């Protein structure tokens, strides 16, 4: 466990795509980002602030990092519980497909 609070947990990905690959997961179940509504705006903002905090904590904030949310099968989502991927620790190229 990298981070934990009342709204979210964060832990290292078991199949990392970068030297730092951390999943940030809300405790509240939302299958995909499409299931989020206006009432989830505070939770979604919280997840972004958690990502900022963790990026600083693990030392990738200054050099840069990427946040990814996959949505549905064609978008690369394999686990149907909303989560953010925090990736960094090396220069990241752009190859989403």
C-alpha contacts under 8 A as a table, 3 or more apart, distances in Angstrom:
res1	aa1	res2	aa2	distance
1	X	4	X	7.20
1	X	9	X	7.37
1	X	10	X	6.02
1	X	11	X	4.62
1	X	12	X	7.33
2	X	9	X	7.75
2	X	10	X	5.36
2	X	11	X	4.95
2	X	12	X	7.13
2	X	54	X	7.85
3	X	9	X	5.65
3	X	10	X	4.92
3	X	11	X	6.91
3	X	54	X	7.50
4	X	7	X	7.95
4	X	8	X	5.85
4	X	9	X	4.33
4	X	10	X	6.28
5	X	8	X	5.46
5	X	9	X	6.42
6	X	27	X	7.73
7	X	26	X	5.80
7	X	27	X	5.48
7	X	28	X	7.22
7	X	43	X	7.40
8	X	24	X	6.95
8	X	25	X	5.49
8	X	26	X	4.21
8	X	27	X	5.11
8	X	47	X	7.36
9	X	24	X	5.92
9	X	25	X	5.36
9	X	26	X	6.46
9	X	27	X	7.03
10	X	22	X	6.53
10	X	23	X	5.39
10	X	24	X	4.34
10	X	25	X	6.06
11	X	22	X	5.46
11	X	23	X	5.50
11	X	24	X	6.87
12	X	16	X	7.73
12	X	20	X	7.78
12	X	21	X	5.90
12	X	22	X	4.33
12	X	23	X	6.09
13	X	16	X	5.34
13	X	21	X	5.67
13	X	22	X	5.44
13	X	23	X	5.99
16	X	19	X	7.05
16	X	20	X	7.33
16	X	21	X	5.34
17	X	20	X	7.98
17	X	21	X	6.45
17	X	87	X	7.54
18	X	21	X	5.67
18	X	87	X	6.00
18	X	88	X	6.00
18	X	89	X	6.64
18	X	90	X	7.05
19	X	87	X	7.70
19	X	88	X	6.42
19	X	89	X	5.17
19	X	90	X	6.89
20	X	86	X	7.36
20	X	87	X	5.44
20	X	88	X	5.05
20	X	89	X	5.43
21	X	85	X	6.59
21	X	86	X	5.51
21	X	87	X	4.65
21	X	88	X	6.78
22	X	85	X	5.80
22	X	86	X	5.05
22	X	87	X	6.71
23	X	83	X	6.36
23	X	84	X	5.60
23	X	85	X	4.82
23	X	86	X	6.28
24	X	47	X	7.02
24	X	50	X	7.79
24	X	51	X	7.21
24	X	83	X	5.50
24	X	84	X	5.02
24	X	85	X	6.50
24	X	86	X	7.46
25	X	47	X	7.81
25	X	81	X	7.87
25	X	82	X	6.63
25	X	83	X	4.58
25	X	84	X	6.61
26	X	29	X	7.00
26	X	43	X	7.69
26	X	47	X	7.29
26	X	82	X	7.16
26	X	83	X	6.86
29	X	81	X	6.13
29	X	82	X	7.24
30	X	33	X	7.02
30	X	35	X	5.83
30	X	36	X	6.69
30	X	80	X	7.92
30	X	81	X	5.58
30	X	82	X	5.48
31	X	35	X	6.48
31	X	80	X	4.71
31	X	81	X	4.25
31	X	82	X	5.46
32	X	35	X	5.48
32	X	36	X	7.45
32	X	71	X	5.84
32	X	72	X	6.87
32	X	80	X	6.26
32	X	81	X	6.20
32	X	82	X	5.01
33	X	36	X	5.45
33	X	69	X	7.76
33	X	71	X	6.46
33	X	82	X	6.19
34	X	71	X	7.65
36	X	39	X	7.75
36	X	40	X	5.85
37	X	40	X	5.41
37	X	41	X	7.22
38	X	41	X	5.48
39	X	42	X	7.45
40	X	43	X	5.25
40	X	44	X	6.21
41	X	44	X	5.18
41	X	45	X	6.15
42	X	45	X	5.13
42	X	46	X	6.01
43	X	46	X	4.93
43	X	47	X	6.30
44	X	47	X	5.20
44	X	48	X	6.63
45	X	48	X	5.22
45	X	49	X	6.38
46	X	49	X	5.07
46	X	50	X	6.13
47	X	50	X	5.02
47	X	51	X	6.25
47	X	84	X	7.85
48	X	51	X	5.01
48	X	52	X	6.37
49	X	52	X	5.00
49	X	53	X	6.24
50	X	53	X	5.02
50	X	54	X	6.13
51	X	54	X	5.18
51	X	55	X	6.01
51	X	67	X	7.93
51	X	86	X	6.79
52	X	55	X	5.18
52	X	56	X	6.35
52	X	61	X	7.46
53	X	56	X	5.31
53	X	57	X	6.11
54	X	57	X	4.76
54	X	58	X	6.04
55	X	58	X	5.45
55	X	59	X	6.10
55	X	60	X	5.25
55	X	61	X	4.93
55	X	65	X	7.52
55	X	86	X	7.75
56	X	59	X	5.14
56	X	60	X	6.15
56	X	61	X	4.95
56	X	62	X	7.73
57	X	60	X	7.96
59	X	62	X	7.33
60	X	63	X	5.70
60	X	64	X	5.86
60	X	65	X	6.41
60	X	88	X	6.19
60	X	89	X	5.98
61	X	64	X	5.21
61	X	65	X	6.57
64	X	88	X	6.80
65	X	86	X	7.01
65	X	87	X	5.61
65	X	88	X	4.57
65	X	89	X	7.48
65	X	92	X	7.93
66	X	85	X	7.79
66	X	86	X	5.86
66	X	87	X	5.11
66	X	88	X	6.44
67	X	84	X	6.41
67	X	85	X	5.49
67	X	86	X	4.86
67	X	87	X	6.44
68	X	84	X	5.61
68	X	85	X	4.99
68	X	86	X	6.80
69	X	82	X	7.69
69	X	83	X	6.48
69	X	84	X	5.09
69	X	85	X	6.52
70	X	75	X	5.28
70	X	76	X	5.52
70	X	77	X	4.92
70	X	84	X	7.98
71	X	74	X	7.53
71	X	75	X	4.94
71	X	76	X	6.63
71	X	77	X	5.32
72	X	75	X	5.33
72	X	76	X	6.52
72	X	77	X	5.02
72	X	78	X	7.67
72	X	80	X	7.76
73	X	76	X	5.20
73	X	77	X	5.14
73	X	78	X	6.63
74	X	77	X	7.38
77	X	80	X	6.83
79	X	82	X	7.85
88	X	91	X	7.36
88	X	92	X	7.25
